[in-house]
Amino acid sequence: MENNYSNDASHVFHFFLNREYISIANAKGIYLYDNKGNKYIDASGGPILCNLGHGLKEMAKVIGDQAGKVSYVHRIDFTNPPLEEAAQKVCKASDYTMDKVFFVSGGTEAVEIGVKIARKYHLDNNKPSKTCVISRWQSYHGSTAGALAWTGSTGRRSDFFPYLHDFHHIPPAYCYRCWFNKIPETCNLDCANALENEIMCLGPDNVSVFLAEPVSGMSLCGVVPEKGYFERIREICNKYDVLLMFDEVMTGMGRTGKMFAYEHFNVVPDILALGKGLGGGYFPIGAVAVPGYIYKKIADNSGMFGAGYSWGGNPLGCAVESKTIDYLYEHDLVEGRSKMGKYLDHKLEDLNTHPLVGNIRGMGLMRGIEFVEDKKTRKTLDPKYAFSARVAAECMKRGMFIEYSGGCDRGQSGDMIMFGPPFIINEAQIEQAVEILSQAFDENLLSDSSNFLTF
Ligand SMILES: Cc1ncc(COP(=O)(O)O)c(C=O)c1O
């Protein structure tokens, strides 16, 4: 097999249609290997997804064993042992704060189902006018037309914009570039209060759910809201009977050093969307978890939730999910690895003196860097440099894959990269990864670069 597929030799409809892609043939631990034997550190675990590390034989065995028992039954007609076990394990991981789990095949589907659960809850609560979804600018919630409409990342929405049914967005909780020109010490959490303004303008009787990532994913690369932000958001939601939905597709299952990121913020969401790491990097599975009162409202009224997908709750995915949760606990990969997150943060701090490093942020093993042209004014780099894309390309040349993103200045400019390695990464590997990154952006990358496509 070829290592690099030129555009002509491949029948794959790629993301970058004119790029020559490297073919990864094997992966083990935090490393990817191509067919020529080149080795790459997977510093972002794919798109912050491969939480357990690559090549675990026990995961392959779980899939094989389950396929030999029963690989598929339809959730509308049957339950199955892995499905029951998988739901119980998510609830147990939340200390039974969550009581019921709806399985899907990925993060976008989880967000879609979560919004539909909110709608159904209000219908069964005799409030049928509650339909509006409010989310935040500079967020990402998935790629279907619905999830993209709630997404607030300008770059990811723009191509599809006339096609989307547009929804309502409030400013992000992004102190480094506060939309209200305030500083955290005296801001009075204007970015949280913006939710109340939006609800009032739309009419509280019309608002169903507020959707947010507790720690920003790729659209803002690891932004953590100011203390008290989500407590204020929770208060506002309670006041107007608006459900609070956390998109923990990226942050869930231990990524931030706790099993679920909401545990950091002293609030509990009414709806919790999960994906990515839920399958450890071994099977496409997502889920929506809800506390008992949400389920009971629907159970006691219409008694049916007519949504879902053919592959939802399939035994293969559920078996992988159960094993993933067991593996996290058996190897102490959640709280136990939070020290690795701190170590990564500590090592990244060494880069803070670099003139192009504007802000380093994140939680656990989810750490973003925002690059700037001017540290003092926080002016973003000119998009013509495609700086973060070129940093990522320089990292690849040196044997490391890292995710990059842009648009942090209201969707128009900005450069970021995000570390999100498998949880098994060790100190020496962190040191090596940070060293590669520092060499990558030490290169003279500030020149016109129109051949680099960014998003
Ligand atoms: C926060 C968040 N929500 C939703 C999604 C969509 O998940 P998926 O790509 O698995 O559909 C993503 C994916 O990047 C994400 O980061």
The ligand as an SDF file (V2000), in Angstrom:
LIG
                    3D

 16 16  0  0  0  0  0  0  0  0999 V2000
  -17.9250   20.2560   22.0020 C   0  0  0  0  0  0  0  0  0  0  0  0
  -18.2970   19.4120   20.8400 C   0  0  0  0  0  0  0  0  0  0  0  0
  -19.5870   19.1330   20.6130 N   0  0  0  0  0  0  0  0  0  0  0  0
  -19.9690   18.3650   19.5680 C   0  0  0  0  0  0  0  0  0  0  0  0
  -19.0450   17.8480   18.6820 C   0  0  0  0  0  0  0  0  0  0  0  0
  -19.4850   16.9870   17.5330 C   0  0  0  0  0  0  0  0  0  0  0  0
  -19.0840   15.6770   17.7680 O   0  0  0  0  0  0  0  0  0  0  0  0
  -18.9200   14.6400   16.5470 P   0  0  0  0  0  0  0  0  0  0  0  0
  -17.8850   15.1910   15.6480 O   0  0  0  0  0  0  0  0  0  0  0  0
  -18.5250   13.3630   17.2240 O   0  0  0  0  0  0  0  0  0  0  0  0
  -20.2400   14.5110   15.8970 O   0  0  0  0  0  0  0  0  0  0  0  0
  -17.6900   18.1340   18.8760 C   0  0  0  0  0  0  0  0  0  0  0  0
  -16.6830   17.6370   17.9240 C   0  0  0  0  0  0  0  0  0  0  0  0
  -15.6300   18.1540   17.7610 O   0  0  0  0  0  0  0  0  0  0  0  0
  -17.3070   18.9280   19.9650 C   0  0  0  0  0  0  0  0  0  0  0  0
  -16.0210   19.2340   20.2040 O   0  0  0  0  0  0  0  0  0  0  0  0
  1  2  1  0
  2  3  1  0
  2 15  2  0
  3  4  2  0
  4  5  1  0
  5  6  1  0
  5 12  2  0
  6  7  1  0
  7  8  1  0
  8  9  2  0
  8 10  1  0
  8 11  1  0
 12 13  1  0
 12 15  1  0
 13 14  2  0
 15 16  1  0
M  END
$$$$
